[in-house]
């Protein structure tokens, strides 16, 4: 099937004949660097991008690029918020079970490899271009389940829209892994859409009329700082999808729009959300964006800061232990996190009251979190950063955590124990050494100090 770039007609080719089977909407420019004609390589085989489908679901959208390999076979290159996956159809293979048995989070063993279900949803085609292997039109639904290999990059899609259901096999990749070429430059994107990828564009809030800004090509929603309405972005349409309670308002410690150097690249704070759990704990999360580096998360709670990145491959979970990057992580907590306030822009349809189930594992100062939301599972790897580093990066006043004050008239319990211990051991030392009280006092102090010196607080 081919999509005419002029009239948008979808033409089905059958041998020497061709038939017009409908129309497919033009894709609103999403500022992806990929284009029909881009090239790359996967597992040593060169490919060329020949077409694209734009797929939309309840909370966002992504691209599926049809690629043709040198041997004439076809595959798909998924492009979602800077994360890439390449898959090819496994002819003759069918899913081992029905879709209703593949709940998100379930483990499935396929060819002696353990996979986890990470996504199960129905999406809708909202546009297309170029050449495509099968007929597709506006509004066509696709129902599929994605699985990722545990502890690796393997990726499988079960497409239950086909009759019989089909299987696509591949792996998650980085942009560098694919060696992409003939990509659109920022200048070409600007000429095509009038909005530079990652550049700041403006519009008036449809609720209060205030002037708002967003980063072209990456945002799905913007939260107005004046009336607190959450505005959905779709092409040139601006729709109020949510209004927030004034009582829930929070002021971010890092003002939105602030720029800082993180991991050697410049990032901008573009989104802010407040979350809480069922036990009264509250924390803040900042969405950081870089035109070259994509998205990072900065979490602030209990005086601590963590910098995190969503993983494109799964860790190896074994009960309450998880192995990631050669490190052993031990489970620390499991709780429901609820969104209570949002400000700025996000790369998905954020909503107040959204709840995700979070399980956290720790290894030293590193944190590994699994979030389960509706029909999707994501993993984020975070590392602890000193408050002074955050302040320096974003040009904020130095943050100094106040020391714990000792209430007047009281002493720490450890001091009391040390005092009584010294007195007791002094008496014992005097009997053992047969010396005066000063020598015995030195003996007692050594008995108390040496374990602290060599074993710490353990």
C-alpha positions as CSV (number, residue, x, y, z in Angstrom):
1,X,0.0,0.0,0.0
2,X,1.2,3.5,-0.8
3,X,0.0,6.9,0.5
4,X,-0.1,9.7,-2.1
5,X,1.8,12.7,-0.8
6,X,-0.5,15.1,-2.7
7,X,-4.1,13.9,-2.4
8,X,-3.5,11.6,0.7
9,X,-5.2,8.7,-1.2
10,X,-4.2,5.2,-0.1
11,X,-3.5,3.1,-3.1
12,X,-3.4,-0.7,-2.8
13,X,-1.1,-2.3,-5.4
14,X,-2.0,-5.8,-6.6
15,X,0.4,-7.0,-9.4
16,X,0.0,-4.5,-12.3
17,X,-3.2,-3.0,-11.0
18,X,-3.9,-0.4,-8.3
19,X,-7.0,0.6,-6.4
20,X,-7.9,3.7,-4.4
21,X,-9.1,2.3,-1.0
22,X,-9.6,5.6,0.8
23,X,-7.6,8.4,2.3
24,X,-5.1,8.6,5.2
25,X,-4.6,11.9,7.0
26,X,-1.4,13.8,6.7
27,X,0.7,13.5,9.8
28,X,1.1,16.6,11.9
29,X,4.8,17.3,12.1
30,X,6.0,15.8,15.4
31,X,9.6,16.9,14.8
32,X,11.1,13.5,14.6
33,X,14.6,13.5,12.9
34,X,13.5,10.5,10.9
35,X,11.9,10.8,7.5
36,X,11.0,8.7,4.5
37,X,14.4,8.0,2.9
38,X,16.4,7.9,6.2
39,X,18.8,4.9,6.5
40,X,20.4,2.8,9.2
41,X,21.6,-0.6,10.1
42,X,20.4,-3.3,12.5
43,X,22.4,-6.5,13.2
44,X,24.7,-5.7,10.3
45,X,21.8,-5.3,7.8
46,X,21.3,-1.9,6.1
47,X,17.7,-0.6,5.9
48,X,15.9,2.4,4.4
49,X,12.8,4.0,5.8
50,X,10.0,3.8,3.3
51,X,6.8,4.7,5.2
52,X,5.3,5.7,8.5
53,X,2.1,5.2,10.6
54,X,1.3,7.6,13.5
55,X,-0.5,5.7,16.3
56,X,-2.4,7.4,19.1
57,X,-3.6,6.0,22.4
58,X,-5.4,7.5,25.4
59,X,-2.3,9.2,27.0
60,X,-0.1,10.0,24.0
61,X,1.2,8.9,20.5
62,X,4.2,7.5,18.7
63,X,5.6,6.7,15.3
64,X,6.0,3.3,13.6
65,X,8.4,3.6,10.6
66,X,8.2,0.9,8.0
67,X,11.8,0.0,6.9
68,X,13.0,-2.1,4.0
69,X,16.2,-4.1,4.4
70,X,18.7,-4.8,1.6
71,X,17.3,-8.3,1.0
72,X,13.8,-6.8,0.3
73,X,12.3,-7.9,3.7
74,X,10.4,-5.4,5.8
75,X,10.5,-4.4,9.4
76,X,9.3,-1.7,11.8
77,X,11.2,1.0,13.7
78,X,9.3,2.3,16.7
79,X,10.1,5.9,17.7
80,X,8.6,7.1,21.0
81,X,10.1,10.0,23.0
82,X,13.6,9.2,21.8
83,X,13.4,5.5,22.6
84,X,13.8,3.1,19.6
85,X,12.7,-0.5,18.9
86,X,13.3,-2.5,15.7
87,X,11.1,-5.5,15.0
88,X,10.4,-7.9,12.1
89,X,7.5,-10.2,11.5
90,X,8.1,-13.8,12.5
91,X,6.2,-15.5,9.7
92,X,4.0,-18.4,10.8
93,X,4.4,-17.7,14.5
94,X,1.4,-17.0,16.7
95,X,1.1,-15.8,20.3
96,X,1.2,-18.7,22.8
97,X,-1.9,-17.5,24.7
98,X,-4.9,-15.2,24.3
99,X,-4.5,-11.5,24.9
100,X,-6.7,-11.6,28.1
101,X,-4.1,-13.9,29.7
102,X,-1.3,-11.4,29.2
103,X,-1.7,-9.0,32.1
104,X,0.9,-6.2,32.4
105,X,3.7,-7.4,34.7
106,X,3.2,-11.1,34.0
107,X,6.3,-13.2,33.0
108,X,6.2,-15.4,30.0
109,X,8.9,-17.9,28.8
110,X,9.5,-17.9,25.1
111,X,12.2,-20.1,23.5
112,X,13.8,-20.5,27.0
113,X,14.0,-16.8,27.5
114,X,12.0,-15.0,30.2
115,X,9.9,-12.0,29.0
116,X,7.7,-9.6,30.9
117,X,4.6,-8.0,29.6
118,X,5.2,-4.2,29.7
119,X,2.4,-2.9,27.5
120,X,-1.1,-4.0,26.5
121,X,-3.3,-1.5,24.7
122,X,-5.6,-0.6,21.8
123,X,-4.3,2.3,19.7
124,X,-5.8,4.1,16.7
125,X,-4.1,5.1,13.4
126,X,-4.1,8.9,13.0
127,X,-2.1,9.4,9.8
128,X,0.5,7.9,7.5
129,X,2.8,8.5,4.6
130,X,5.0,6.6,2.1
131,X,4.8,2.9,1.4
132,X,3.2,0.5,3.9
133,X,3.0,-3.3,3.8
134,X,-0.8,-3.5,4.6
135,X,-3.9,-1.4,4.2
136,X,-4.4,1.2,6.9
137,X,-6.8,4.1,7.2
138,X,-7.7,6.8,9.7
139,X,-9.4,5.3,12.7
140,X,-8.1,1.8,12.2
141,X,-7.6,0.1,15.5
142,X,-4.6,-2.0,16.5
143,X,-4.7,-4.1,19.6
144,X,-1.3,-5.4,20.7
145,X,0.8,-6.6,23.6
146,X,4.5,-5.7,24.0
147,X,7.0,-7.9,25.9
148,X,10.6,-7.2,26.9
149,X,13.2,-9.8,27.7
150,X,14.2,-9.8,31.4
151,X,17.7,-8.6,31.8
152,X,18.2,-7.8,28.1
153,X,17.1,-5.8,25.1
154,X,14.9,-8.4,23.5
155,X,11.4,-7.2,22.3
156,X,8.3,-9.0,21.1
157,X,5.0,-7.7,19.9
158,X,1.8,-9.8,19.7
159,X,-0.5,-8.1,17.3
160,X,-4.0,-9.4,18.0
161,X,-5.5,-7.1,15.3
162,X,-4.4,-9.6,12.6
163,X,-6.4,-12.7,11.9
164,X,-4.7,-14.9,13.0
165,X,-2.7,-12.8,15.5
166,X,0.9,-12.1,14.3
167,X,4.2,-12.0,16.1
168,X,7.0,-9.4,15.7
169,X,10.4,-10.0,17.1
170,X,13.3,-7.6,17.6
171,X,15.1,-5.5,20.2
172,X,15.3,-2.1,21.9
173,X,18.1,0.1,20.6
174,X,19.7,3.5,21.0
175,X,20.0,6.0,18.2
176,X,23.7,5.4,18.1
177,X,23.2,1.6,17.8
178,X,21.2,2.1,14.6
179,X,23.8,4.4,12.8
180,X,21.0,6.5,11.4
181,X,21.7,8.6,8.3
182,X,19.9,11.1,6.1
183,X,18.1,12.6,9.1
184,X,16.3,15.9,9.0
185,X,18.3,18.8,10.4
186,X,16.8,21.3,12.8
187,X,16.8,23.8,9.9
188,X,14.8,21.4,7.7
189,X,12.3,20.8,10.5
190,X,11.9,24.5,11.0
191,X,11.2,25.1,7.3
192,X,8.7,22.2,7.2
193,X,6.7,23.3,10.2
194,X,7.7,26.7,11.2
195,X,8.6,25.4,14.6
196,X,12.1,24.3,15.5
197,X,12.3,20.9,17.1
198,X,12.7,21.5,20.8
199,X,12.4,25.2,20.3
200,X,10.0,27.3,22.3
201,X,6.6,28.1,20.8
202,X,3.8,30.2,22.2
203,X,0.0,30.1,22.4
204,X,-2.8,31.6,24.5
205,X,-4.3,29.5,27.2
206,X,-7.9,28.5,26.1
207,X,-9.1,28.9,29.7
208,X,-7.8,32.2,30.9
209,X,-6.0,33.7,27.8
210,X,-2.6,33.9,29.4
211,X,0.4,33.6,27.1
212,X,2.0,30.1,27.4
213,X,5.1,28.5,26.0
214,X,5.9,24.9,25.1
215,X,8.7,22.9,23.5
216,X,7.6,22.1,20.0
217,X,7.5,18.4,19.1
218,X,7.8,16.9,22.6
219,X,5.0,18.1,24.8
220,X,1.6,16.4,25.1
221,X,0.2,18.7,27.8
222,X,1.0,22.1,29.3
223,X,-0.2,23.2,32.8
224,X,-1.0,26.9,32.9
225,X,0.7,28.6,35.9
226,X,-2.0,31.3,36.0
227,X,-5.3,29.5,36.0
228,X,-3.8,26.0,36.7
229,X,-5.7,24.5,33.7
230,X,-4.0,21.5,32.0
231,X,-4.1,22.1,28.3
232,X,-3.8,19.2,25.8
233,X,-1.7,19.8,22.6
234,X,-2.6,18.1,19.4
235,X,-1.4,19.8,16.2
236,X,-2.8,23.3,16.3
237,X,-5.6,22.4,18.7
238,X,-5.5,23.5,22.3
239,X,-8.0,21.8,24.6
240,X,-8.5,22.2,28.4
241,X,-8.4,18.7,29.7
242,X,-8.3,19.4,33.4
243,X,-8.6,22.2,36.0
244,X,-6.7,22.1,39.3
245,X,-7.8,23.0,42.8
246,X,-6.2,26.2,44.1
247,X,-5.5,24.6,47.5
248,X,-3.2,22.1,45.9
249,X,-0.9,24.7,44.4
250,X,2.9,24.2,44.9
251,X,5.8,26.4,44.0
252,X,8.8,24.4,42.5
253,X,12.2,24.8,44.1
254,X,13.7,24.9,40.6
255,X,11.7,27.5,38.6
256,X,10.4,26.1,35.3
257,X,12.5,27.4,32.4
258,X,15.7,27.1,34.5
259,X,18.7,25.7,32.6
260,X,21.4,23.6,34.1
261,X,24.3,21.4,33.0
262,X,23.6,17.7,33.7
263,X,25.9,14.9,32.6
264,X,27.8,17.3,30.5
265,X,24.7,18.6,28.6
266,X,22.4,21.5,29.0
267,X,18.9,20.6,30.3
268,X,15.9,22.7,31.0
269,X,13.3,22.2,33.7
270,X,10.0,22.1,31.7
271,X,7.6,20.2,33.9
272,X,6.9,19.9,37.6
273,X,4.6,17.6,39.5
274,X,3.8,16.9,43.2
275,X,3.0,13.4,44.4
276,X,2.1,11.7,47.6
277,X,1.5,8.2,49.0
278,X,-1.1,6.9,51.3
279,X,1.0,7.4,54.4
280,X,1.4,11.2,54.2
281,X,4.7,11.3,52.4
282,X,5.1,14.0,49.7
283,X,7.8,14.6,47.1
284,X,8.4,16.6,43.9
285,X,9.4,15.5,40.4
286,X,10.9,17.7,37.7
287,X,10.9,16.8,34.0
288,X,14.2,17.9,32.4
289,X,14.6,18.2,28.6
290,X,17.5,18.5,26.2
291,X,17.3,18.8,22.4
292,X,20.1,16.3,22.1
293,X,19.8,14.2,25.3
294,X,16.0,13.8,25.5
295,X,14.3,13.5,28.9
296,X,15.5,13.0,32.5
297,X,13.7,13.1,35.8
298,X,14.8,14.9,38.9
299,X,13.1,13.8,42.2
300,X,13.2,15.8,45.5
301,X,12.0,14.4,48.8
302,X,13.1,14.4,52.4
303,X,15.9,16.7,51.6
304,X,17.4,14.3,49.0
305,X,17.7,14.7,45.2
306,X,17.8,11.8,42.6
307,X,18.5,12.1,38.9
308,X,16.7,9.4,36.9
309,X,16.3,8.1,33.4
310,X,13.6,5.8,32.0
311,X,15.2,2.5,30.9
312,X,14.7,1.1,27.4
313,X,15.6,-2.5,28.6
314,X,14.4,-4.5,31.5
315,X,16.4,-5.3,34.6
316,X,16.6,-8.9,35.8
317,X,14.1,-9.3,38.7
318,X,14.4,-12.3,40.9
319,X,11.9,-12.1,43.7
320,X,12.7,-9.2,45.9
321,X,16.1,-8.8,44.3
322,X,16.9,-7.1,41.0
323,X,20.1,-7.1,38.9
324,X,20.8,-4.1,36.8
325,X,24.1,-3.1,35.2
326,X,26.1,-5.7,37.2
327,X,24.6,-4.4,40.5
328,X,22.4,-6.2,43.0
329,X,19.4,-4.1,44.2
330,X,17.3,-5.0,47.2
331,X,13.6,-4.2,47.5
332,X,12.9,-1.3,49.8
333,X,9.3,-0.3,49.4
334,X,6.0,-0.8,47.6
335,X,3.3,1.9,47.5
336,X,0.8,3.8,45.4
337,X,1.8,7.3,44.3
338,X,-0.8,9.8,43.5
339,X,-0.4,13.0,41.4
340,X,-1.6,16.0,43.4
341,X,-0.3,19.0,41.3
342,X,1.2,19.7,37.9
343,X,2.9,22.7,36.3
344,X,4.5,23.1,32.9
345,X,4.6,20.6,30.1
346,X,4.8,16.8,29.9
347,X,5.3,14.2,27.2
348,X,2.1,12.4,28.0
349,X,-1.4,13.3,29.1
350,X,-0.9,14.0,32.8
351,X,-3.9,14.1,35.1
352,X,-4.5,15.1,38.7
353,X,-5.5,12.1,40.7
354,X,-3.6,9.6,38.6
355,X,-2.2,6.7,40.7
356,X,0.7,4.5,39.8
357,X,1.9,1.4,41.8
358,X,5.6,1.9,42.6
359,X,8.1,-0.7,43.8
360,X,11.6,0.5,44.7
361,X,14.9,-1.3,45.0
362,X,18.2,0.3,46.3
363,X,21.9,-0.4,45.9
364,X,24.1,2.0,47.7
365,X,23.0,5.5,46.5
366,X,21.3,4.1,43.4
367,X,17.6,3.6,43.1
368,X,15.6,1.4,40.8
369,X,11.8,2.1,40.5
370,X,9.1,0.1,38.6
371,X,5.9,2.0,37.9
372,X,2.7,0.3,36.8
373,X,0.0,2.5,35.3
374,X,-3.0,1.1,33.6
375,X,-1.7,-1.1,30.9
376,X,1.9,-0.1,31.0
377,X,5.1,-0.7,33.0
378,X,8.2,1.5,33.1
379,X,11.5,1.2,34.9
380,X,13.6,4.2,36.0
381,X,17.2,4.1,37.2
382,X,18.2,7.0,39.5
383,X,21.3,8.1,41.3
384,X,21.5,10.3,44.3
385,X,23.0,13.8,43.8
386,X,24.1,16.3,46.5
387,X,21.8,19.3,47.0
388,X,24.9,21.5,46.4
389,X,25.3,20.0,42.9
390,X,21.7,20.7,42.0
391,X,22.0,24.3,43.3
392,X,25.2,24.9,41.3
393,X,23.8,23.3,38.1
394,X,20.7,25.5,38.0
395,X,22.2,28.6,39.6
396,X,20.1,28.4,42.7
397,X,21.0,29.6,46.3
398,X,23.1,27.0,48.1
399,X,21.0,24.4,49.9
400,X,22.3,23.6,53.4
401,X,20.4,20.9,55.3
402,X,20.1,22.1,58.9
403,X,21.7,20.0,61.6
404,X,19.5,18.0,64.0
405,X,19.1,20.1,67.1
406,X,19.4,18.5,70.6
407,X,16.6,19.5,72.9
408,X,17.7,21.5,75.9
409,X,18.2,19.4,79.0
410,X,18.6,16.2,77.1
411,X,21.5,14.2,75.7
412,X,21.7,11.7,72.9
413,X,21.2,8.1,74.2
414,X,24.6,7.1,72.7
415,X,26.3,9.6,74.9
416,X,24.5,8.3,78.0
417,X,25.6,4.7,77.1
418,X,29.2,5.8,76.5
419,X,29.3,7.6,79.8
420,X,28.0,4.7,81.8
421,X,30.2,2.3,79.9
422,X,33.3,4.4,80.5
423,X,32.6,4.5,84.3
424,X,32.0,0.7,84.4
425,X,35.1,-0.2,82.4
426,X,37.3,2.2,84.4
427,X,36.4,0.2,87.5
428,X,37.1,-3.1,85.7
429,X,40.4,-1.7,84.3
430,X,41.5,-0.6,87.7
431,X,41.2,-4.2,89.1
432,X,42.8,-5.9,86.1
433,X,45.7,-3.5,85.7
434,X,46.2,-2.7,89.3
435,X,46.9,0.9,88.3
436,X,45.5,4.2,89.2
437,X,42.2,5.6,87.9
438,X,43.8,7.6,85.0
439,X,45.4,4.5,83.4
440,X,42.1,2.6,83.9
441,X,40.2,5.5,82.3
442,X,42.5,5.3,79.2
443,X,41.9,1.5,79.1
444,X,38.1,2.0,79.2
445,X,38.1,4.7,76.5
446,X,40.1,2.4,74.2
447,X,37.6,-0.5,74.7
448,X,34.8,1.8,73.6
449,X,36.6,3.6,70.8
450,X,38.4,0.8,69.0
451,X,35.2,-1.0,67.7
452,X,33.9,2.4,66.5
453,X,37.2,3.1,64.7
454,X,37.3,-0.2,62.8
455,X,33.7,-1.2,62.4
456,X,31.8,2.1,62.3
457,X,28.2,2.1,63.3
458,X,27.5,-1.5,62.1
